[in-house]
Structure formats: structure tokens, C-alpha cells
Amino acid sequence: MKKIAVIGAGTMGNGIAHVFAQSGFAVSLVDVSQAQLDKALQTVSKNFDRQIAKGSIGAEVKETALKNIATHTSLESGVSDADLVVEAATENTDLKLKIFQQIDEYAPANCILASNTSSISITKIAAITKRPEKVIGMHFMNPVPVMKLVEIINGYATSKEVTAAIVDLSVQLGKVPCVVNDYPGFVANRILMPMINEAIYTLFEGVAGVNEIDTVMKLGMAHPMGPLQLADFIGLDVCMSILQVLHEGFGNPKYAPCPLLVNMVTAKKLGVKSGEGFYSYQQGSKDLVVSRAFAK
């Protein structure tokens, strides 16, 4: 595989484009918004600057990698000669199904179609295409240039050859691939999201405050980030969407989103992306301040 198309230029999409470009692949970054594409390239450039400042890469690596990325506002032109397409759009089932129908139409017959979904069924996505054996999950972790794991999800029809190719490709990117099967939440979010939901319930029921809950998990369980801060970082709307997928998929009430989480999403307190969630985020500030809604 030499040519990679990445669909969606948000946080995950620009990170995925970054690691492929750094590894020498030709990348087509596709988004409906040219402004979003321009913002993505700026983000990629800044992230390369961080790597240079840490001494992990030289300036010439950044220069070469940025030349490897071309941007497209047309899905057809972006995927027309791709060997692999990685979809990294918003975690919305209807949107992903629509995108995969279009990718299937425009991408070459031998092209592998991957989704960066963190919870939506790969089998369901594959069924909308004419090549279900070539559809697979390739779930990168955020931030993509830093995190080593790629959760590779086999759909019901995914061929062994496609799985092996994506495992090898992940290793080429310097990542650690873990192959799992297609059930709601896969492994990462089936375990992570109930923990985050339980942390929100602990706050909702008045057991402890935001700082206390996160401090217990950081110092007592050696988590680098507390679950409420992590939820803010992921996006509370994304957390709720994944919990809804788990709840619907398993039919078990233990996966139902906490009412506090639902209320916060309704109020558009989504975490870092909106400037406020369980914590308040001031631009340029490194200090975490508990949101006014939870401050004593």
C-alpha cells in the first residue's frame, strides 16, 4: 500500500494523516470544508514542531511529511486511486453508512476500506458495501502521533488477508496492533466507557467531587488522567454516543448514560471542545479549574 485516503480532517483525521505521511505514504486528506482542511494542516504542522522540539524527529522529516499530504473537498477525487481508505468522520452511524456507500462507489476495486470508529459495528458498515470482505476497523487512539495502540476490528466477513495486511501496515507506522472481534464497543470502549459513566454517577450521586474522583483514580489506580478529565478530553457527546451504542447493542441497563451526562450534552457542555465540561478550559491556560457547575 502506497496511497492512503483519510476521510475527515478533525482531531482523529489529522492525526491519522500525520502518522501515515511521516511514514512515507502519500496521503489524500478529504473533508467537505476547505477551512477544516487548512486548520488540519496547521495542526499537523504544530504537532511536528512538538516532535522536533523534543528531538524525536529532525526538521527535514516535517518538511517531507507535509509534502506527502494533499487535501481534497471532493470524496471522489480523494479516494479514486487509494490503496486504503481510513474513514475518521464523526461517531454517527447514519453518517458513516452514507460515507461508506460513497467510498465503495468511488474507490478502486482492490482498495481496503477501514473505519476509525470506536464503537459502531464494522459488520453493519461492511454490509452497506459491495466488498464486505475488504472492510475492517482501524481504531487509532488519541492523540494519534503519540499513542501506540491500533485496535483492529474484524467484521463478520473481513478476510484473513485484509486483517494481516492492516496488522503489517500498523507495524510499519510504529504502532502496536491488537486484533479484536466486532461486538459493541470492541475492547477499548466496552471497558473504558462504563468506567467513565460510573465516575459520572459517583459525582451525580454526591459521593465525591470532580477533583476527588479524578485524584483517587490517578493516585490510587495509576491512571495518567482521571476519568472525568478524560471524558472532557474525548468529548462528552462522544462518550454519550458510545454508551448509547453499548446500551442498544447489549440491551443491558448498566450501559445507559448517566442522567448528568445526558443533561450536560443537552446543555452543550461537551468538555475541551466547547470550553467547559467537568472542568473549565481557558485558551492558553494549562491549569484545570473545576467547572462552575460543580465548584463548591
Salt bridges, closest charged atoms under 4 A:
ASP49 OD1 - LYS62 NZ 2.78
GLU63 OE2 - LYS67 NZ 3.64
ASP81 OD2 - LYS3 NZ 3.11
GLU87 OE2 - LYS96 NZ 2.43
GLU91 OE1 - LYS96 NZ 3.77
ASP104 OD1 - ARG131 NE 2.69
GLU133 OE2 - LYS134 NZ 3.78
GLU151 OE1 - HIS139 ND1 2.81
ASP237 OD1 - LYS273 NZ 2.97
GLU276 OE1 - LYS269 NZ 3.59
GLU276 OE1 - ARG292 NH2 3.67
